[in-house]
Amino acid sequence: MKFSLLLFLVVTVVAFAAETSAPSAAATLPPVGKLTTPGWRYEELRRFKAPEAGQGVAVDRDYFYAINNRTIGKYRKTTGERVAGWEGGAGGEIVHLNAGIIHGGRLYTVHSNYPAVPMLSSLEIFDPATLQPAGSHSFGRMDGSFTWLDRRKDRWIACFVHYGNRGAEPNRDGSWTQIIAFDDEWRRTAGWALPADLNARFGGRGYSASGGAFGPGGHLYLTGHDNTELYVVDFPAAGSVLKWIATIPIPSEGQAFCFDPTQPDLLYSVLKRAKEVIVGRVTVPR
């Protein structure tokens, strides 16, 4: 009896030690840019220079809109010719534009006060024809900092991230990032969290999901802040955590992006360090 009990205790301790010392799934994944999922593919098509290509890009039928902290540039999709611009100016009400989308004839841009705390967020609306301000909605103090926005059926889907760097709030890190559904009156109707292994994949610099949009196959696509990877997630059938289903290497280093509404498989993204807008095609499994 004593020997059996002792053997049981030894086996239990060894199993516990093996479990707790095993590397996490995220730690055993291939390096950034080398992680691929069979059947998912990206093909680069062209690049355009755009001095405003620092934070994100929005797209409509004829133009793309390169977005930086306080500037927006409007460019022809066919030639890359710059046709208009907007500058908010340092020291003004606009601090940190993060992303943008075209919806209902308006350019909706995502705005935060990063890296200041407490976090404050707003939606800044422009007339895409003239790039003149056309409206504003203040979220004020939210649980997280507003980084991207898209539309799914009759709801807005928005991301509010937490940081683990100079923009962090006390006792918060990237694991507190949330994706929220809003109705047209900006009332919360649902919310989800990112999977822990995807949060870990975003890297150790303390950032989170800098870009997000619905794309080919109806999936939600995400980018981090630095990784040259596009992540594909689905909403869960139950529970509150999104499912990470695929990873696609891309040349852009994180930041916000958009899919072309006229060719939904075309991805417009930015390469911040080169101030370029990159156009590529995303292929999904059939």
N, C-alpha and C positions, 0 to 999 in steps of 0.2 A: 504493500500500500504506500509506504513512504517513498519507495523507489519510483513508483508510478507517478506520484504527486510531484516528485523532484523532476522527473523527465518532462512532465507537462509544463512545469514552470520554466524549464530551460528552453523548451521549444517555443513557448509563448514569448519569452524575452528576445530570443533570436529573431523570431518573425517580426516583432515590433521594431527591433533595431533595423532590420532590413527595410521595413516599410518606411520608417521615418528618415532613413539616410538615403533612400533612393532619390535620384534627381527628378525634378518635375518634368512633365511632358514638354513644357515650354523650353526647358533647358536643353532638351535632347533634339530639338528641331534644327534643321539646317540653318546656316547663317542667313541674314537678311539678303533678299534677292535670289536666293537659291531654293527657297521653299516653293514648290509647285504642286498643283493638284491636277491629275490627269483629266484631259478634256476641256480645261479652261486655258484660254490663251489670249495674249495681247500682242498686237502688231502696230508698231509706230508708223504713222503715215507722213506727218510733216510737223514743222516747228515754225513758230512766229516769235520774233522779238517784240517784247512789250515791257517798257520800264515799270508799269504798274503790276506786273505779274509777280507779286510777293506773297499774297495770302490766298487767293482763289480766283475762279473764273466762272462767269455765267454765260449762257448761250441762248440765242433765239434763232429765228429762221435765217437771218442774213448776217448777223453780227455775233462777235463774242466780246465780253466785257471783262477786262483784266482788273483785278481788285487788289489794292494794297491798303495799308493802315488808314490813310486819309485821302487816297486818290482812286479814281476809276478811269480807265481808258476804254473807248469803244473802237472796235476794229472790224473790218470786213472779213468774213470767213474765207472768201475766195482768194484774197490777195494779201491779207494782213495789214492793209492800209489803215492808219489811225484817222478816224473821222471826227472824234469828239473826245472831250475829257472833262473831268471834274476834280477839283482840289479843295479839301476841307481846311487845310492850313493848320500848322502847329498851334497848340494852345486853344483850339476851339472846342466845340461840343463833341466832335467826332474824335475818338481816341484810337480805336483798333477795329477796323472792319475785318471780318474773318472770312466771309463767303457771300454768295449771292445766287439767286435764281430769278428767272423771268416767269411771271404768272399773271394772267389776266391783263396783259399790257402794261405791267409794272415790273421794275427791277427791285426785288426785295433783297436787302443786304443785311447781314448778321453783324451785330456790333456789340462790343464789350469794352470794359475799362481795364483789361489785362495790361500789366500785371498787378494793378492795384487791388487791394482788399479793404473792405468787403467787396465781393464781386457784384457788379452792376451790369445789366444787359438791356439792349433795346433792338428793335427792328427799324431800320432806316430805309425809306421807300423813295425811289427815284423814277422819273419819267425817262424810259430808255431812249426816246427820240431826242431829247435835249440834255439828258443827264442832270436835270435840275431836280432838287428835292421836291417830293410830292406827298410826304407824310412821314409820321413816326409813331411807333408804339413802344412805350417804355414798360419793360418787365420789372424794372427796379432791382431790388435784392432778391435773387433766386438761389436755389440750391444748386450752384454750379455756374459756369461762365458759358454764354451762348457761343457755339462755334459753327453750326451749320443748320440748314433748314431745307426741307423738301415737301412735296405734296404727294399724298397717297389717297386716292379716291376723294372722299369729302373731308379729309383731315390734314392738318399740318403735322409733320413729324420733325421734331427739333431735338438738338443735342445740347446738353448743358454739362460741361466737363469740370472735373476737379484736377488740380495739378499737384505735383510733388516737388515743385521748384519755387522760384521767387514769387509765383502767383498763388501759392497754396494758402488755404485758410487753415486755421488751427485744427489739428486732429483729422485732416482730410488728405487723401491722395487720389490717384487715378481710379481706384476701385469704386469711388463714389460717383463716378460719371453716370449720367442717366439719359435715356432717350425718351422723350415725352410726346404724346399725341395731344393736339389741341383742336378745338372746333374753330369756326370762323370768328368767334368772339374771344378767342385766346383763353378759353376755359379748358383746363386739363381734363382729358377723358381717359387716358391710360399712360402707363410708363413701363420701361424695361431697363435692365442692367446689361452691361457687356459681360461676356464670359471671362473668368479669371485668367485663362491662358492667353486670350487675346490682349487683355490689359497688360500682361507680362510681355507680350511680343512687341508692344509699342515702344519698349526700350526703357533705359534707365535714366533718361534726362528729365523725367517728371512730367511729360506731356501725355495727352490722351487722344481721342478721336477728333482730328482736325478737319476731316471732310467726310461727307456722307451724301448719298443720292441713290434713288431707285433706278435700276438699269435692266439690262437684258435678263430675260427669264423672270422678271418681277422681283428679283432679289434686292436686298439692301446692300450697297457697296460702301466700304469705309476705308479711310486712310488714317494713318497716324500723323506724326509731326515730322519724322525724319526718314522712315523706312521706305525703300523703293519697292513697295508692295501694296497691292489692292486686295482688301479682305472682303469676302462675301459672307453675309450672315442672313439667316432667316428668323422670322418670329416664331416663338414656341407655340405648340398646340395647347400647352398648359404651363403654368408657372410664369416667372418674370424675367428669365435670362435668355437673351438671344443665342442662337446656335451658329457657331462658326463652321461653315461648310467648305470653304475653298480659299485659296490664296493664289494671286496672280502677280508675278514680277512685272513691274512697270518702271520706266525711267524717271518718273517724278518722285521727289522726296517728300512724301506726305503733302499736307496742305489741302485746301478745299478744291473740289472739282465739280463738273457737271456732265451729263450726257446730252447729246444733241437732240432736241425734240423732233427734228425732221429726219434724223437717222439715229435711232435709239441705241445702236451698237457703237456709236462713235463717242469716245471719251475725250473731253477737254480737261487737261490738268496743267499745273504750273510747275516749273523748275525754278525755285526761288533764287538759288545762287547764280543762275544764268539769266534771270529775268526773261524767261521764255514760256510761251504757251505751247503745249505739246498736244497734238491730235493723234489718237490711235483707235484701233478697232478691238473691241472685246468680243471674244467668241466663247460661247458656253456650250456644254455638252448637249448633244441632241438625244 
